[in-house]
């Protein structure tokens, strides 16, 4: 099993949904897409063992995988949607307020370059507030960067993604969903997984500001994303149109029942699972 299957607690979420031990998920017989991307669902640089299945979020991603000689791609929907459909809002009557803003981030292999000062100025000039800045763990641990954002709003981190199946926060997506449900808007300087999650969770999305760049990034891909998904870019996209696109990219309509998902992932055919009503 590729260690990326545990990123953000994805394997843990799916195991719990299937009625298995969410604290110790079984081995997934293949590769699980761990974030939104515009290729075959695998992370950049992921070594692929030919003939192994890929479990992708959407039909569009499955078609791209097929075109890239990855025929064993199966659509199961994003793990986030399984939580969204099965987890009650803790404060459904509390009005949403403010914006949760996700600055484009780096990771272990690539640092992000850009002007945080200028980005923050644009954010504070655009958002009515209050603003919650959600930094990726990489930037959250950088005291200099964190201090810049702390001057202009609340700063949080959803948790550590995990690496090589170590230090994975299995509650990462739960933490993220709880925060998204508190906010009226979700925004970033890049169209990303967080924007899709926010739109699916009922936030009004926005994508604007200095896009920043990763070291050695393929910039034509970033430009292609802006061209291909214009309905999600700008300071105030149409919320309903944006939400429909987000749900399609996350695989809405393709969620499996607990029994189906156990069979797809190669997991034991036992466990109580969750009520059938949470599966689409």
Secondary structure, 3 states (H helix, E strand, C coil): CCHHHHHHHHHHHHHHHCCCCCCCCCCCCCEECCCCCCCCCCCCCCCCCCCCCEEECCHHHHHHHHHCCCCCEEECCCHHHHHHHHCCCCCCCCCCCCEEEECCCCECCECEECCHHHHHHHHHHHCCCCEEEECCHHHHCCHHHHHHHHCCCEEECCCCCCECCECCCCCHHHHHHHHHCCCCEEEECCCCHHHHHHHHCCCEEEECCCCCEECCCCHHHHHHHHHHCHHHCECCCCHHHHHHHHHHHHCCCCCCCHHHHHHHHCCCCCCCCCCHHHCC
